[in-house]
């Protein structure tokens, strides 16, 4: 996966970042609640002066749904 970001208010040399990385995710259930969890690691191939060279992202999403007619 590749992500490109930009900060248009920064100096020209610090405006962009190119991230290259990979991640994995899984849907699990905690009781009746489905949860989507993912973990990704990114290397900044091109980054602003004050930014880090690596990023690690952990994401948790609680998945809610509206009941269908069959569930009511």
C-alpha positions as CSV (number, residue, x, y, z in Angstrom):
1,X,0.0,0.0,0.0
2,X,1.2,3.5,-0.7
3,X,-0.1,6.7,0.8
4,X,0.8,10.2,-0.3
5,X,-0.1,13.2,1.9
6,X,0.5,16.9,1.6
7,X,0.5,20.0,3.9
8,X,-0.1,23.0,1.6
9,X,0.7,25.5,4.3
10,X,4.2,24.2,5.0
11,X,7.4,25.2,3.2
12,X,7.9,23.8,-0.2
13,X,10.5,21.3,0.9
14,X,8.3,20.0,3.8
15,X,4.9,19.8,2.0
16,X,4.7,16.2,1.0
17,X,5.2,12.7,2.4
18,X,5.2,9.3,0.6
19,X,4.4,6.4,2.9
20,X,5.0,2.8,1.8
21,X,3.8,0.0,4.1
22,X,1.6,-3.0,4.8
23,X,-1.0,-4.0,7.3
24,X,-3.5,-6.6,8.3
25,X,-6.9,-6.6,9.8
26,X,-9.5,-8.9,11.3
27,X,-13.2,-8.7,12.2
28,X,-13.9,-10.2,15.6
29,X,-16.9,-10.4,17.9
30,X,-16.9,-9.4,21.6
31,X,-20.2,-10.7,22.8
32,X,-22.8,-9.5,20.3
33,X,-20.7,-6.6,19.1
34,X,-18.7,-7.0,15.9
35,X,-15.3,-5.1,15.9
36,X,-12.9,-4.4,13.1
37,X,-9.2,-4.2,14.2
38,X,-6.2,-3.5,12.0
39,X,-2.5,-3.0,12.5
40,X,-0.3,-1.3,9.8
41,X,3.4,-0.3,9.6
42,X,4.6,2.5,7.2
43,X,8.0,3.6,6.1
44,X,8.2,7.2,5.0
45,X,10.1,7.1,1.7
46,X,10.0,10.9,1.5
47,X,9.1,12.9,4.6
48,X,9.2,16.5,6.0
49,X,12.2,17.5,8.1
50,X,10.4,17.3,11.5
51,X,8.5,14.1,10.8
52,X,9.4,10.5,11.8
53,X,10.8,8.0,9.3
54,X,8.4,5.2,10.5
55,X,4.7,5.1,11.5
56,X,2.7,2.4,13.2
57,X,-1.1,2.5,13.1
58,X,-3.5,0.5,15.3
59,X,-7.2,1.0,14.5
60,X,-10.3,-0.3,16.2
61,X,-13.8,0.2,14.8
62,X,-17.0,-0.7,16.6
63,X,-19.5,-1.9,14.0
64,X,-23.1,-1.0,14.7
65,X,-26.0,-1.8,12.4
66,X,-29.7,-1.1,12.4
67,X,-31.9,-4.1,12.9
68,X,-33.6,-5.5,9.9
69,X,-37.3,-6.4,9.8
70,X,-36.4,-10.1,10.6
71,X,-34.6,-9.0,13.8
72,X,-37.4,-6.8,15.2
